[in-house]
Amino acid sequence: VIYYFLWKSVFAYTGAPVIRGFTFPEMVSYYVLSMIVGFFTWSEVDKWIESDLINGWMAKGMLKPIGLTPWYLSFEMGINVYNIISQMIPVFLIGLLFFGLPLAPIANLLAFAASLILAFLIYFGIAYLLGLGAFWMRRITGLRRVRRTLIAFLGGSFIPLAFFPAGMQAVSKFLPFEYARSVPILIYLQRAPLVQSLLIQLVWVVVIYTIIHFVAKRAVRRFVSVGL
């Protein structure tokens, strides 16, 4: 609602029907979709890893019949099922009924769904890598706050990346953040090539989880637990 009236004022003040390629209805749709993507991709796995290490619960995770990464991934997926039911679906319906969110063509809807899954894996992977840093640093609360702000800003949650300077937009293409937030939104709004966008997201998933594979091995070797 805040973004709705903010951009309504901006468009009224400038008198321009289009700002940086967005009309007012498209801008409203962008922020509705930003909330939806945020609910689906949100992950605080770095918080859980830090907490488990500090409180001594990590040993129990080490004893589980699945690896550490699948364990935390399953945990976060379970939380997101709740987010989909309690937050994502209601916001989508409110957007359709009250904020003029258009229903995308079927091809874009399917690509949007696939992009959401890949975006979640990218977001989780970034947070998980930071969480693994707790095996070395123990407390990563400050870094977690930086991570959330960095992904939100460079991912296009606060403002569309089209408003960034051209050089910053070019650099952003080589970072994973926009593929965790902005790209699914642009796919829904028919502003991004479907196949190319999904392929780039998939490449980032492969790159991030390859790094996780090697970092997790080194992190586990550093783990020490007494009395469990």
Disulfide bonds with the S-S distance in Angstrom:
none
